[in-house]
Amino acid sequence: MITGNQLVLLRTIRKFDQAALARMLGISQQYISRLERLGDKQLPDYWTDKIIKALNCNEAELQKIKDMFIPPPRTHFKVITT
């Protein structure tokens, strides 16, 4: 699965605009925009598979894209009151 942000990066690397990708998938440019606006949320599996195939993305490239979006570790602080 990929996120909306990862879709933007993958599409840009492949030099496709939203309209071109939409034509390849048989959907509207507005729907591509909607998927990209998901941000850090994951796209549905159905669209992830179709997009990866349409952009001819292999597993190594996909993993590289995913690695670019690893969130920083959360730091927890214990609050001590006196």
N, C-alpha and C positions, 0 to 999 in steps of 0.2 A: 504494500500500500504506500501511496505517496500523499503528501500534504499539498494544499493549495500553493504554498510558497515553493515547494519543490517542483511543482508543475510549471510555475513561472520560469524558474531557472532552467529546467530541462527544455522547455519550449524555446527559450532565448538562445541556449547553447546550440540548438538545432536550427536556429535562424528562421523560425516560423513566427508569424504574428498570430493573433487570436483567430482572425478570420480564416487564415489558411488551415490551421489545425481544425477549426470547426468544419470546414468543407471536407477535410479528410475523414472526419468522424460522422458526417451527415447530421450535424446539429448546428445550432445558431452560435454566432460569435458571443452573444449575450450569455449563453449558457457556459461557455468557456470562461468568461469573465466571472461568472457566479462561482464556478469551481475554484478559480484562483483566489477569490475573496475569502475562501474558507481559511486562508492563512495557515496556522499551525494544525488545523483539524485535518483529519485524513479524508481523502476522497473515497467514495464507495468503491468496492473491489471491481465492480463491473466497469467503471470508467477508468480505473487505474490500469486494468489489463488492456483495454482498447487503446488508451493513450500510449502506453509503452510499446505496443505493437505498431501503432501509427508512426511513432517517432523513431522506430527501429532502434530501441534502446536495449542493450544487453545487460545482464545481471551486474557485471563489474561497474559499468557506468552508473547504473541505478544506485548501487551501494555508495559510490563516490558522492553522488548528489545527496543521498541520505546522511552521509557522514558530515557534510557541510552544515547540517542543521541540528547537530546534537546540542541540546540545551545545556547550559552550564549547570554544574551540580548545585543543589540547594544547600545553603549553609544555615544550620539551625543554631540559634543562640538560646542559652538558658538564661532566663531573667531571674536574677536574685534580688529579693527584696529584704530589707532589714527593718 
